[in-house]
Amino acid sequence: MRHILIVPFLFLLFSCSPDAKGHGFSILTYNLYLLFDDNDDGDEYYPFTSSNDYDEEFYLNRIEKYASLLCSEEYRSDIFVFQEVESAEVLEDLIKAGLAKYGYKYYGIVSNDNPISVGFISKISPKSIFIHESSGPRPIIELEFIISGEMVSVYMLHAKSRLDGGSAERKDQFEHLSYLMDSSSPSLSIACGDFNEDPRFDENLSDFSYGSSPALYVTGDAGLVSSGVYYSAALDQSVPSMDTYYYEGRWYSYDHILVNGAAFDGYGLELEQIKVLSPPEILDAGGLPMKFDAGTGLGYSDHLAVKAFFRYY
């Protein structure tokens, strides 16, 4: 795995491109499901190793399929936020495989010896980048953009998996995220990623009106968003299903795009829509996310992507 560090734990390639113009922008978050490159570094997960025939052909097949999907009108966004990406090479290859022709020139990845990292690809040049370390192993990455003349802070994260517990780590990360988002006010603040918690069922990410004390307060009512309380479409009864992950017979909303009150203040960039993307080609016969099978080369991810649109008023 290559580690090219320009700021702590971050690799970035910059090239010349103007900031976004026009009347708004879109952002998409997607867990790409163990998107390892074809270099065997010793920290890959089974079966994504050369000894299990995960070779250049399988890797490039995944890259080409993902690039085609991301270039489609449904998925194409100004900013992509990804989880479970192994290296900068993966992002480079996605750009080379088709994203470049749509104007994607900026990318970055956390490089902290974690084989499944958080990264981004963007049409818009980040104004600045910050790495916010929590007590756990997974940092929060902040990108600042100037979009339609307005400062926008994007926080990217991949919360600790539930397979080995991880509640304490998620609590710490969510508390830190809440502090960071509140500190961004009054500018637009957006948090994207795989949170591994569903605000309908979990304790660390929960509706503030229930009387509990979660690490991160959210609401489905835009009118209730305030300092320390963020909007989650998963709790909005007017929004179609925000389920993104299926496990042991049950759907969960684990992938989120959360926003602060600046998205509803009546001027500048305003949230217009959040939706889950589920085109037929990424689903199995039962309508579930079809994760990549290293044996057949079929499938994409075990998660669905979430996309948000912001309009300038």
Disulfide bonds with the S-S distance in Angstrom:
none
